[in-house]
């Protein structure tokens, strides 16, 4: 067997007595911890960490990394995820010791360079989105939504008036929207999409009353369409005293083109890990700064950066603040990356990014529209949705096409979402992909369409070229094995995977 | 623009293929009144200019490497093995998406599974999630789990829990029907047993303790979990994970949930983030865990494989009925912690905890000899302890900072009654010379 294919867990490779890290041997205090600390406070059970050499460990993880698809190795046309290229200079910036070795509670005067970045980042986000103030604290998009819902609640509570119990979301919304609203006891009401895929104004009007706290909206929506009635939508909701929340997941096509703040949104979150090019890291960390209009500023969580004559400092939060939503100041390392990206973009680059994102999506849609049914009509923004419904006779699902694409070296698009389109494949190329790459993808999609008709089994049982094929998630959920301990306990050794 | 690929010619050709005359034809849905906003941003910089700027801004910071820092209080300066950065810098980890497509993500999935395995070993509990945002939010979600699971209205929190954690919990619960009540601490800074027992009643869903607590004290939780269980409540423990190499684990204390901050496990301080929320529970609470879980299974050909599992708990399936709204987590930070724990191994985790304790103990021994400062030498600690100054701390801090020393975190900013007290943290990064110099400088204050 090749060492590079040794699939065992680190625990299974362990050998008593091996070690990787060398630590200082000298002790200073002359005391023995096992005697000085009462036995009742000391750990009694051994820690079953593996024992390996540094080379064992490095090889283990590097070989694991090779079992991943990633932006740097593959094209990732994942709709609503904006898997654009993650520039290396951003990584370089975030790894500088001058930032990594800063303590979050050190005196403000000793971290002015850091403050400058946070302050300028906020200023840039304000300009780009048309909002008046941002908190950089939220760790991710969903965390931003949570913060947003707290702001909505605090705002309405401060004004008295009718009890606002409802949050409206379109039926094409991301799952986090209803989940965030429901966490605060809001009754989530789904607004239907019209036949064009946009918010159905009549249905919206039906649900509007003085109990509406907020409408959460992604614009462009998850079908890749700009809500052309946006000004009417925001006006209507405001007329009833409700607030407008902008889910920034799809901000990428609007840089320098249009601003949520101008559309009438009161609160917005921005996913720095989407629009502002920070890497996804296999699921995180991201950052989800939340911006608000003036009337919501007093409710923002602290601390906020303030520029004074003496330099930058933390402003004490307003007495009406919803309070802290996170430890310290947020995912600063991600902010440094986004800052470097914005410096590279500058005002000239913003619009170029969005134009290319939109053009790329339309190019792909145009080239796929004769093979697959496009869920919407007319041009799209940065993403579009195909429906596989016409292949129902062959019993092939959107997920199967996603799996088959892996064989062609492409990550799957977002599949079975949005829920309003049956058998949806949601495709977002982003601005950083070349025409050649998109052409290869288009070719692969056409070939798969042909296979669906000639050899559907091949698609249904894909992928055929990867290390594993269709891990059984039903089995995984029925009998959860979630750690090495579980494996030992349940005697699931499965080490036959290796030797 | 360096990160775009399309040439002007390609753009023109593509617009033609799409069937429009100009780009503006593609964005006709955007009302004209919204289009082309004036955006006031500086001009773009080239890469060397960006690097220069970053370096220049960096030089305006005094790091904990430039100074001699004793700051802790929830963010800790630790040695991080070089291999950690090399591995998490692997682009196949760094630039990968959430592992929903399991065939294309076996590397990330196995690493998460190993992270979960290491965390269950360390905490002595059964099930770890794939990570949460940070200690504060992880604890807030743990609080929600206890409130829902027991269907009771109140949460009890020790005042010796990190002030940011407590504030975040309050923010999360504000406006919900749930209430938070706190119980205090005694002279030594340990939780007040009497007050705790008095407040533990039939309304209490969960109780949160921290050990070592915010003051660095190892809390004696003897008999606590039994009382909590007998009351029908759940116990949440937040612990510095590095201390568990030496100290009693949440599992051994009888906690139902261990939730807290994983930053000491191989993550730089980075001015406060990104960090790592850990979340580990008993089997009984498995289906209430927020966030992603990686599980072991087999593939269609009977081979061992990993996938995300129990996803029916999560927002993308359950929407408004999900227990948590978390989507993006701190995966790369969990990977760093996974690599760090693997590098330390069975013996290293114990040794690093010992070294922290030893150096903190040494510093405390020597501060105890000083005239103007008081420490409680009888209190069991890990790598942090409280120092009381006989002079105004602000003055002392100013003097020491002028010598390049960050003496510690003033407690008064969090606890107004703890005037002129500060929290001193010592990790393996401090040499004997560093500690002796600090004591000498304090003596001259």
Contacts between the chains, C-beta under 8 A, distances in Angstrom:
chain1	res1	chain2	res2	distance
A	7	B	110	7.8
A	7	B	304	6.7
A	9	B	110	7.2
A	9	B	113	7.5
A	9	B	114	6.0
A	9	B	117	7.3
A	10	B	114	5.6
A	10	B	342	5.2
A	11	B	114	7.4
A	11	B	117	6.4
A	18	B	345	7.4
A	19	B	345	5.4
A	19	B	347	6.1
A	19	B	348	6.4
A	20	B	81	7.5
A	20	B	83	7.6
A	20	B	342	7.6
A	20	B	343	4.5
A	20	B	344	7.6
A	20	B	345	6.1
A	20	B	348	7.3
A	21	B	81	5.4
A	21	B	343	4.9
A	21	B	344	5.7
A	21	B	345	7.5
A	21	B	348	5.1
A	23	B	348	6.5
A	23	B	351	5.1
A	23	B	352	6.1
A	23	B	355	6.3
A	23	B	428	7.1
A	24	B	355	6.4
A	24	B	428	6.7
A	26	B	432	7.7
A	27	B	354	7.8
A	27	B	355	7.7
A	27	B	358	4.8
A	28	B	358	5.8
A	28	B	359	5.9
A	28	B	361	7.9
A	28	B	362	3.8
A	28	B	432	5.5
A	28	B	435	7.2
A	29	B	358	4.9
A	29	B	359	7.5
A	29	B	361	4.1
A	29	B	362	4.1
A	29	B	365	6.3
A	31	B	358	7.3
A	31	B	361	5.7
A	33	B	246	6.1
A	33	B	354	5.6
A	33	B	357	5.1
A	33	B	358	7.0
A	36	B	361	7.1
A	36	B	380	7.7
A	37	B	218	7.0
A	37	B	246	7.5
A	37	B	247	7.6
A	37	B	357	7.6
A	37	B	380	5.1
A	38	B	220	7.7
A	38	B	380	6.5
A	40	B	220	7.0
A	40	B	222	5.9
A	40	B	248	7.6
A	41	B	218	5.0
A	41	B	220	6.5
A	41	B	247	6.1
A	41	B	248	5.7
A	41	B	380	5.8
A	42	B	246	6.7
A	42	B	247	6.4
A	42	B	248	6.3
A	43	B	244	6.5
A	43	B	245	7.4
A	43	B	246	6.2
A	43	B	247	5.7
A	43	B	248	5.4
A	43	B	249	5.9
A	43	B	252	6.8
A	44	B	248	7.2
A	44	B	252	6.3
A	45	B	124	6.1
A	45	B	249	6.9
A	45	B	251	7.7
A	45	B	252	6.4
A	46	B	346	7.4
A	47	B	121	5.4
A	47	B	122	6.1
A	47	B	244	7.5
A	47	B	245	6.8
A	47	B	346	6.1
A	47	B	349	5.7
A	47	B	350	7.2
A	48	B	121	4.6
A	48	B	346	7.1
A	49	B	118	6.4
A	49	B	121	6.1
A	49	B	122	7.9
A	49	B	341	6.0
A	49	B	342	7.1
A	49	B	344	6.8
A	49	B	345	5.2
A	49	B	346	4.5
A	49	B	348	7.9
A	49	B	349	5.9
A	50	B	342	6.1
A	50	B	345	6.3
A	50	B	346	7.2
A	51	B	345	4.8
A	51	B	346	5.2
A	51	B	347	7.3
A	52	B	342	6.7
A	52	B	345	6.6
A	54	B	83	6.1
A	54	B	343	6.9
A	57	B	83	6.7
A	57	B	339	7.1
A	57	B	342	5.4
A	57	B	343	5.8
A	58	B	83	5.6
A	58	B	86	7.2
A	58	B	87	6.8
A	60	B	342	7.7
A	61	B	87	4.6
A	61	B	90	7.5
A	61	B	111	7.1
A	61	B	339	6.1
A	62	B	87	7.0
A	62	B	90	6.5
A	64	B	106	7.7
A	64	B	107	4.0
A	64	B	108	7.9
A	64	B	110	5.6
A	64	B	111	5.6
A	65	B	87	7.6
A	65	B	90	4.2
A	65	B	92	3.9
A	65	B	93	5.2
A	65	B	107	5.1
A	66	B	92	6.4
A	66	B	107	6.7
A	67	B	105	7.8
A	67	B	106	4.1
A	67	B	107	3.8
A	67	B	110	7.5
A	68	B	92	4.4
A	68	B	93	6.7
A	68	B	96	4.8
A	68	B	104	6.9
A	68	B	105	5.7
A	68	B	106	7.3
A	68	B	107	4.0
A	68	B	108	5.6
A	69	B	96	6.5
A	69	B	97	8.0
A	69	B	101	7.3
A	69	B	104	3.9
A	69	B	105	6.9
A	70	B	91	5.8
A	70	B	92	4.5
A	70	B	93	7.4
A	70	B	94	7.3
A	70	B	95	4.3
A	70	B	96	4.2
A	71	B	91	7.9
A	71	B	95	4.0
A	71	B	96	7.6
A	72	B	91	3.8
A	72	B	92	7.0
A	72	B	94	7.8
A	72	B	95	4.7
A	73	B	91	7.3
A	73	B	92	6.2
A	74	B	104	7.7
A	76	B	97	6.2
A	78	B	97	6.2
A	81	B	97	6.3
A	83	B	97	6.1
A	84	B	3	7.6
A	85	B	3	5.5
A	86	B	94	7.2
A	86	B	95	5.3
A	87	B	2	7.5
A	87	B	3	5.9
A	89	B	47	5.4
A	89	B	50	5.7
A	89	B	51	6.6
A	91	B	89	7.4
A	91	B	94	7.5
A	92	B	51	7.1
A	92	B	54	7.8
A	93	B	50	7.4
A	93	B	51	7.8
A	93	B	54	4.5
A	94	B	270	7.9
A	95	B	85	7.3
A	96	B	54	6.4
A	96	B	55	7.5
A	96	B	58	5.2
A	97	B	63	6.3
A	97	B	65	6.3
A	98	B	55	7.7
A	98	B	57	7.8
A	98	B	58	2.9
A	98	B	59	6.8
A	98	B	61	5.2
A	98	B	63	6.0
A	99	B	58	6.4
A	99	B	61	7.1
A	99	B	270	6.3
A	99	B	271	6.7
A	100	B	268	3.8
A	100	B	269	7.0
A	100	B	270	5.1
A	101	B	63	3.7
A	101	B	64	5.1
A	101	B	65	4.7
A	101	B	66	8.0
A	101	B	77	7.3
A	101	B	268	6.7
A	101	B	269	6.6
A	102	B	61	5.8
A	102	B	63	5.7
A	102	B	64	7.2
A	102	B	269	6.3
A	102	B	270	6.8
A	102	B	271	4.2
A	103	B	64	5.5
A	103	B	69	6.2
A	103	B	71	4.4
A	103	B	75	5.8
A	103	B	77	7.0
A	103	B	269	5.2
A	103	B	271	7.5
A	103	B	406	7.2
A	104	B	74	8.0
A	104	B	75	5.1
A	104	B	269	6.7
A	104	B	271	5.3
A	104	B	272	3.4
A	104	B	273	7.9
A	105	B	71	5.8
A	105	B	73	6.0
A	105	B	75	7.1
A	105	B	409	5.4
A	106	B	62	7.7
A	106	B	64	7.4
A	106	B	69	7.4
A	106	B	71	6.1
A	106	B	406	5.9
A	107	B	397	8.0
A	107	B	401	6.7
A	107	B	406	7.6
A	110	B	61	6.8
A	110	B	62	4.1
A	110	B	67	7.4
A	110	B	401	7.7
A	110	B	406	7.8
A	111	B	61	5.1
A	111	B	62	7.4
A	111	B	271	6.8
A	112	B	60	4.7
A	112	B	61	7.1
A	113	B	56	7.6
A	113	B	57	3.7
A	113	B	58	5.7
A	113	B	59	6.8
A	113	B	60	3.3
A	113	B	61	4.5
A	114	B	57	7.5
A	114	B	61	5.5
A	114	B	271	5.4
A	116	B	57	5.7
A	116	B	60	7.2
A	117	B	57	6.1
A	124	B	41	5.9
A	127	B	39	5.0
A	127	B	40	5.4
A	127	B	41	5.6
A	128	B	39	6.3
A	128	B	41	7.5
A	130	B	37	6.7
A	139	B	133	3.8
A	139	B	134	6.8
A	139	B	137	7.0
A	139	B	273	7.3
A	139	B	274	7.3
A	139	B	328	7.7
A	139	B	330	7.4
A	140	B	133	6.8
A	140	B	326	7.5
A	140	B	327	6.6
A	140	B	328	3.7
A	140	B	329	7.4
A	141	B	327	6.6
A	141	B	328	6.3
A	142	B	315	7.1
A	142	B	325	4.7
A	142	B	326	5.6
A	142	B	327	4.5
A	142	B	328	6.7
A	143	B	133	6.1
A	143	B	137	7.2
A	143	B	326	7.6
A	145	B	325	6.5
A	146	B	325	6.0
A	150	B	171	6.7
A	150	B	174	7.3
A	150	B	175	7.3
A	153	B	175	4.8
A	154	B	175	7.5
A	157	B	175	7.1
A	174	B	316	8.0
A	175	B	314	7.8
A	175	B	315	4.2
A	175	B	316	4.1
A	175	B	317	7.2
A	175	B	318	7.6
A	175	B	319	4.9
A	175	B	322	7.3
A	175	B	327	7.7
A	176	B	315	5.2
A	176	B	316	7.8
A	176	B	325	5.2
A	176	B	327	5.3
A	178	B	315	7.8
A	178	B	319	4.4
A	178	B	320	3.7
A	179	B	315	3.7
A	179	B	318	7.3
A	179	B	319	5.9
A	179	B	320	6.1
A	179	B	322	4.3
A	179	B	324	7.4
A	179	B	325	3.8
A	180	B	325	4.4
A	181	B	320	6.9
A	182	B	319	8.0
A	182	B	320	3.9
A	182	B	321	7.1
A	182	B	322	7.5
A	183	B	324	7.6
A	183	B	325	5.8
A	184	B	175	6.2
A	184	B	176	6.6
A	185	B	175	7.9
A	185	B	176	6.3
A	185	B	177	7.5
A	188	B	319	7.7
A	188	B	320	4.2
A	225	B	29	6.8
A	226	B	27	7.1
A	226	B	29	4.1
A	226	B	30	5.3
A	227	B	29	7.9
A	228	B	29	4.1
A	228	B	30	7.4
A	228	B	31	7.0
A	230	B	31	7.1
A	230	B	34	7.7
A	231	B	31	5.8
A	231	B	33	7.5
A	231	B	34	7.6
A	256	B	36	7.8
A	256	B	37	7.4
A	256	B	39	5.7
A	257	B	27	6.5
A	257	B	30	6.9
A	257	B	35	6.6
A	257	B	36	7.2
A	258	B	30	5.2
A	258	B	34	4.3
A	258	B	35	6.0
A	258	B	37	6.7
A	259	B	34	7.3
A	259	B	37	5.0
A	262	B	34	5.4
A	262	B	37	6.1
A	263	B	34	6.2
A	271	B	328	7.9
A	273	B	328	6.8
A	277	B	3	7.5
A	279	B	94	4.8
A	279	B	95	5.0
A	279	B	332	7.7
A	280	B	95	6.9
A	280	B	96	6.6
A	280	B	97	5.0
A	280	B	98	6.9
A	280	B	328	7.8
A	281	B	93	7.2
A	281	B	94	5.9
A	281	B	96	7.5
A	281	B	330	8.0
A	281	B	331	5.1
A	281	B	332	3.2
A	281	B	333	7.9
A	281	B	335	7.7
A	282	B	93	5.7
A	282	B	94	7.9
A	282	B	96	4.6
A	282	B	97	7.3
A	282	B	98	7.0
A	282	B	99	6.5
A	282	B	105	7.5
A	282	B	108	4.1
A	282	B	111	7.8
A	282	B	112	7.9
A	282	B	331	4.2
A	282	B	332	6.2
A	282	B	335	6.8
A	283	B	97	7.5
A	283	B	98	4.1
A	283	B	99	6.8
A	283	B	108	7.3
A	283	B	130	7.0
A	283	B	131	8.0
A	283	B	292	6.7
A	283	B	328	6.4
A	283	B	329	5.5
A	283	B	331	3.4
A	283	B	332	8.0
A	284	B	98	8.0
A	284	B	131	7.1
A	284	B	274	7.8
A	284	B	328	4.3
A	284	B	329	4.3
A	284	B	330	4.8
A	284	B	331	4.7
A	284	B	332	6.8
A	284	B	333	7.6
A	285	B	133	7.8
A	285	B	273	7.5
A	285	B	274	3.7
A	285	B	328	7.3
A	285	B	329	7.6
A	285	B	330	4.5
A	285	B	331	7.4
A	285	B	332	6.3
A	285	B	333	6.0
A	286	B	328	4.5
A	287	B	274	8.0
A	288	B	328	7.9
A	301	B	171	7.0
A	322	B	171	5.8
A	322	B	174	6.9
A	323	B	167	5.6
A	323	B	168	7.6
A	323	B	170	5.9
A	323	B	171	3.8
A	323	B	174	6.9
A	324	B	136	7.4
A	324	B	164	6.1
A	324	B	167	4.4
A	324	B	168	5.3
A	324	B	171	5.9
A	325	B	137	7.5
A	325	B	168	6.3
A	325	B	171	5.6
A	325	B	172	7.8
A	326	B	133	6.4
A	326	B	134	6.0
A	326	B	136	5.7
A	326	B	137	5.9
A	326	B	168	6.3
A	326	B	273	7.8
A	327	B	74	6.4
A	327	B	134	4.5
A	327	B	135	5.6
A	327	B	136	4.0
A	327	B	137	7.6
A	327	B	162	7.7
A	327	B	164	4.9
A	327	B	165	7.1
A	327	B	168	7.0
A	327	B	261	6.8
A	327	B	272	7.0
A	327	B	273	7.5
A	327	B	275	6.8
A	328	B	74	7.4
A	328	B	75	6.8
A	328	B	134	7.9
A	328	B	164	6.8
A	328	B	271	7.6
A	328	B	272	3.0
A	328	B	273	6.2
A	329	B	271	6.5
A	329	B	272	4.4
A	329	B	273	6.9
A	330	B	272	6.9
A	330	B	273	5.7
A	331	B	273	4.3
A	331	B	274	4.1
A	332	B	270	5.3
A	332	B	271	4.4
A	332	B	272	5.5
A	332	B	273	5.2
A	332	B	274	7.6
A	333	B	268	7.9
A	333	B	270	4.7
A	333	B	273	6.5
A	333	B	274	5.2
A	334	B	273	7.8
A	334	B	274	6.2
A	336	B	54	7.9
A	340	B	50	5.6
A	340	B	54	6.5
A	342	B	41	7.4
A	343	B	42	7.7
A	343	B	44	7.4
A	343	B	45	4.9
A	343	B	49	7.9
A	343	B	50	5.1
A	343	B	53	6.4
A	344	B	1	8.0
A	344	B	2	6.6
A	344	B	3	7.6
A	344	B	44	6.1
A	344	B	45	6.3
A	344	B	47	7.2
A	344	B	50	5.8
A	345	B	1	7.1
A	345	B	44	5.8
A	346	B	41	6.2
A	346	B	42	6.0
A	346	B	43	4.6
A	346	B	44	2.7
A	346	B	45	6.6
A	347	B	39	5.7
A	347	B	40	7.5
A	347	B	41	4.0
A	347	B	42	6.9
A	347	B	43	6.3
A	347	B	44	7.5
A	348	B	1	7.5
A	348	B	43	6.5
A	348	B	44	5.3
A	349	B	1	4.7
A	349	B	44	5.1
A	350	B	39	6.5
A	350	B	41	7.1
A	352	B	1	4.9
A	352	B	4	6.2
A	353	B	1	7.2
A	353	B	3	7.9
A	353	B	4	7.2
A	355	B	23	5.6
A	356	B	4	5.2
A	356	B	5	7.8
A	356	B	6	5.6
A	356	B	11	7.8
A	358	B	23	7.5
A	358	B	26	5.5
A	358	B	27	6.8
A	359	B	6	7.0
A	359	B	11	6.3
A	359	B	14	5.7
A	359	B	15	6.9
A	359	B	18	7.5
A	359	B	23	6.8
A	359	B	26	7.1
A	360	B	6	7.5
A	362	B	14	7.8
A	362	B	18	4.7
A	362	B	26	5.8
A	363	B	14	4.7
A	363	B	17	6.5
A	363	B	18	6.1
A	366	B	17	6.0
A	366	B	18	4.9
A	366	B	19	7.1
A	367	B	17	7.6
A	378	B	29	7.9
A	379	B	18	7.3
A	379	B	20	7.1
A	379	B	25	7.2
A	379	B	26	4.5
A	379	B	27	7.7
A	379	B	28	7.4
A	379	B	29	7.9
A	381	B	27	7.5
A	402	B	101	6.8
A	403	B	101	7.7
A	403	B	103	6.9
A	406	B	101	6.9
A	406	B	103	5.7
A	406	B	104	5.4
A	411	B	97	7.1
A	411	B	101	6.5
A	411	B	104	5.9
A	412	B	101	5.2
A	412	B	104	7.5
A	417	B	316	7.8
A	431	B	3	7.6
A	431	B	4	5.8
A	432	B	3	5.3
A	432	B	4	6.6
A	432	B	5	6.5
A	433	B	5	6.5
A	434	B	5	3.9
A	434	B	6	7.4
A	435	B	5	7.2
A	435	B	6	6.6
A	435	B	10	5.4
A	435	B	14	7.0
A	461	B	300	7.2
A	463	B	103	5.2
A	466	B	103	4.5
A	466	B	104	7.0
A	467	B	103	7.5
A	467	B	106	6.0
A	467	B	303	8.0
A	468	B	102	7.3
A	468	B	103	5.7
A	468	B	106	6.1
A	468	B	299	4.2
A	468	B	301	7.9
A	468	B	303	5.7
A	468	B	305	4.1
A	469	B	103	6.6
A	469	B	299	5.0
A	469	B	300	4.8
A	469	B	301	5.9
A	469	B	303	8.0
A	470	B	103	7.3
A	470	B	299	5.7
A	470	B	300	4.3
A	471	B	102	4.7
A	471	B	103	7.4
A	471	B	297	5.1
A	471	B	298	7.2
A	471	B	299	4.9
A	471	B	305	3.7
A	471	B	306	6.7
A	471	B	307	4.2
A	472	B	297	4.9
A	472	B	298	5.8
A	472	B	299	6.8
A	472	B	300	7.3
A	472	B	305	7.8
A	472	B	307	7.9
A	473	B	102	7.7
A	473	B	297	6.8
A	473	B	307	5.1
A	473	B	308	7.7
A	473	B	309	6.3
A	473	B	311	7.7
A	475	B	297	5.0
A	475	B	298	6.8
A	476	B	295	4.2
A	476	B	296	7.1
A	476	B	297	3.8
A	476	B	307	5.4
A	476	B	309	4.1
A	477	B	295	7.5
A	477	B	309	5.2
A	477	B	310	5.5
A	477	B	311	7.6
A	477	B	312	7.3
A	480	B	127	8.0
A	480	B	286	6.8
A	480	B	293	7.6
A	480	B	295	5.4
A	480	B	309	6.0
A	480	B	310	6.2
A	481	B	295	5.8
A	481	B	296	4.1
A	481	B	297	7.5
A	482	B	113	7.5
A	482	B	116	5.8
A	482	B	127	5.3
A	482	B	128	7.4
A	482	B	286	7.8
A	482	B	293	5.8
A	482	B	294	7.3
A	482	B	295	5.4
A	482	B	296	7.7
A	482	B	309	7.4
A	483	B	113	7.3
A	483	B	116	5.0
A	483	B	117	4.1
A	483	B	120	4.6
A	483	B	126	7.7
A	483	B	127	7.2
A	483	B	128	6.8
A	484	B	114	7.7
A	484	B	117	3.9
A	484	B	120	7.9
A	484	B	121	7.8
A	485	B	117	6.7
A	485	B	120	5.3
A	485	B	121	7.1
A	485	B	126	7.3
A	486	B	126	7.9
A	486	B	296	7.7
A	487	B	296	6.6
A	492	B	296	6.8
A	494	B	296	7.1
A	494	B	298	7.1
A	494	B	304	4.5
A	496	B	304	7.8
A	497	B	303	5.7
A	497	B	304	3.5
